[in-house]
Amino acid sequence: MNTKKIIQFHKSSILHDEIKEVVDTLKSGWITTGPKTKRFEEDFRKYIGCKYAIGLNSCTAGLHLALAALNIGEGDEVITTPITFPATANVIIHQKATPVFVDVKIDTLNIDVSKIEEKITSRTKAIMPVHFAGHPCDMGKIMDIAMRNKLSVIEDAAHAIESEYNGKKVGNIGDFTSFSFYATKNITTGEGGMLTTNNDELAEKARMLSLHGISKDAWKRYGKEGFQHWELFYPGFKYNMFDIQAAIGIHQLKKIESFLKIRKKYVDMYNEAFEDVPEILPLKIKGRIKHAHHLYVIIIKTEELNADRDEIMSEIQNNGVGLGVHFRTLHLQPYYQNPNPKSKIRNHRLYKRGMFPVAEYASDRVISLPLYPKMSVLDVKYVIKVVKEVIEGFRK
Ligand SMILES: Cc1ncc(COP(=O)(O)O)c(C=O)c1O
């Protein structure tokens, strides 16, 4: 392969309308949380069809606020998946609670719901499913388990803004759902997130906690309604979205379904192209769902080849194709392997290889291929050609 083509793993689609809105915000004299954040929250709330949407500086912040609003803390356990970004489990630990991992299913890399109940103890307070790559988890079963065991459900929907489960939009199912607008996500505000809920009390508490735990938003305090003192109700966090972010988000949201249409077309191209490559296992679509197609993840059956995942990745990258790994399983990361002898808090467990065989198999074999609207059909064809040639070169 002798060509100079370079395809980045991701490029954002920021166009003239986002730029114009940001400039308008900068010139307006009000750049932190204010009218544009309110507008973006309202647009997002309508898109999801939920009662409350709280603009934040990240999805991580939303997951953390959800736990805090639900009073999940020291001694509590939260069930989640090890095939996720560290943020999902980190926030559980920030609350001094314990993440309890459950293995995933090989076809979607979502949590294996049949293994959740055996992990429930008297300390379990919540389930935190992750809609991996944009494929919603089996929320019917998760909500049923949660109801029978009186557990809360906090959905990590960092990948799943457009997703639906059995005709219901993600963001309307669990107690809280947290979305991400990080730079590589389906729509972006650079950094940013949104927390949704249909519960009045939880919404009020999460919103207050998102801005120090005080009762009035700053932009209202200095507004036309006359001066109002704030009051402190909780020692909260500084997690608010601000208007420069929201200015981008307002216009990104308008394009969300047209972006998805392009990604879906590329997913179909990838799926079709890899049908005749027995060493490549693309993920599957299971049940009556709408997939957000955030990532295109393949599992390479390296046991059938002469190279491991990292060697295969290096060869693909040497041919100009940017790649990602989503994810190397959390339970084999140093933090979960080595106990901190000084820690008095029971907030991590010792995990060993062999405990989650499916997560471990996938962890050593997953590769994410480029998938974004700024790619052209020719780019997708080039990625396919490179991946196929590299796999062929490593055949036994
Ligand atoms: C599954 C998952 N959860 C949470 C996050 C955190 O999102 P954010 O960067 O918006 O905090 C990410 C980010 O990549 C993610 O992939």
The ligand as an ORCA input file, in Angstrom:
! r2SCAN-3c Opt
* xyz 0 1
  C     -19.074      5.682     28.192
  C     -18.615      7.053     28.588
  N     -19.070      7.573     29.742
  C     -18.705      8.797     30.156
  C     -17.848      9.571     29.418
  C     -17.454     10.910     29.919
  O     -17.945     11.942     29.098
  P     -17.442     13.430     29.337
  O     -16.091     13.562     28.696
  O     -18.468     14.299     28.659
  O     -17.397     13.646     30.790
  C     -17.351      9.082     28.203
  C     -16.435      9.900     27.420
  O     -15.804      9.534     26.488
  C     -17.737      7.791     27.786
  O     -17.285      7.276     26.630
*
